[in-house]
Amino acid sequence: MTQIPQPFTLTLPSTWTPEQAWFVHTLLEDLIDQIEAHYGPAVQQWLGDLAAEEEAFRARQGDLFESDFNDPLPF
């Protein structure tokens, strides 16, 4: 099963001006827009395949708690 990587921590410089911080924010938004425009359908397909793979894995595992824990003990 494919695992989504954990987010990483990035230390930002404390010397940015508000204008520089806004520029980086705008740049990242534009990058997201470009990624979605270029890879959006492929990413949606991949996510759908991943969800189907996870569902198939759960189905193969069965219900680990399907037995009734309130059954009387045999002693």
C-alpha positions as CSV (number, residue, x, y, z in Angstrom):
1,M,0.0,0.0,0.0
2,T,1.3,3.5,-0.9
3,Q,2.0,5.7,2.1
4,I,1.6,9.5,1.9
5,P,4.8,11.1,3.2
6,Q,4.6,13.1,6.4
7,P,4.8,16.8,6.1
8,F,8.2,18.3,6.7
9,T,9.1,21.3,8.8
10,L,10.7,24.2,7.0
11,T,12.3,27.0,9.0
12,L,11.4,30.4,7.5
13,P,13.8,33.3,7.7
14,S,12.8,35.9,10.4
15,T,14.2,38.7,8.2
16,W,11.5,38.7,5.5
17,T,9.6,41.9,5.1
18,P,5.8,41.6,4.9
19,E,6.1,42.2,1.2
20,Q,8.5,39.3,0.8
21,A,6.3,37.0,2.8
22,W,3.3,37.9,0.7
23,F,5.3,37.3,-2.5
24,V,6.2,33.8,-1.3
25,H,2.6,33.2,-0.4
26,T,1.4,34.3,-3.8
27,L,4.1,32.2,-5.5
28,L,3.0,29.1,-3.7
29,E,-0.7,29.8,-4.6
30,D,0.4,30.1,-8.2
31,L,2.4,26.9,-8.0
32,I,-0.6,25.1,-6.6
33,D,-2.8,26.4,-9.4
34,Q,-0.2,25.2,-12.0
35,I,0.1,21.8,-10.4
36,E,-3.6,21.3,-10.3
37,A,-4.0,22.4,-13.9
38,H,-1.3,20.1,-15.1
39,Y,-1.6,17.1,-12.8
40,G,-5.2,17.5,-11.5
41,P,-6.8,14.6,-13.4
42,A,-3.9,12.2,-12.8
43,V,-3.8,13.1,-9.1
44,Q,-7.6,12.5,-8.8
45,Q,-7.2,9.1,-10.5
46,W,-4.3,8.2,-8.2
47,L,-6.3,9.2,-5.1
48,G,-9.2,7.1,-6.4
49,D,-6.9,4.1,-7.0
50,L,-5.4,4.6,-3.5
51,A,-8.8,4.6,-1.9
52,A,-9.9,1.4,-3.8
53,E,-6.6,-0.2,-2.8
54,E,-7.2,0.6,0.9
55,E,-10.8,-0.6,0.7
56,A,-9.6,-3.9,-0.9
57,F,-7.0,-4.3,1.8
58,R,-9.6,-3.8,4.6
59,A,-11.9,-6.3,2.9
60,R,-9.1,-8.9,2.8
61,Q,-8.4,-8.3,6.5
62,G,-12.0,-9.0,7.6
63,D,-13.6,-7.8,10.7
64,L,-11.2,-8.4,13.6
65,F,-14.0,-7.8,16.1
66,E,-16.8,-9.8,14.4
67,S,-16.9,-12.3,17.3
68,D,-19.1,-11.3,20.2
69,F,-17.0,-10.5,23.3
70,N,-20.0,-11.0,25.5
71,D,-20.0,-14.8,24.9
72,P,-19.9,-16.7,28.2
73,L,-16.5,-18.0,29.3
74,P,-16.2,-21.8,29.1
75,F,-15.0,-22.3,32.7
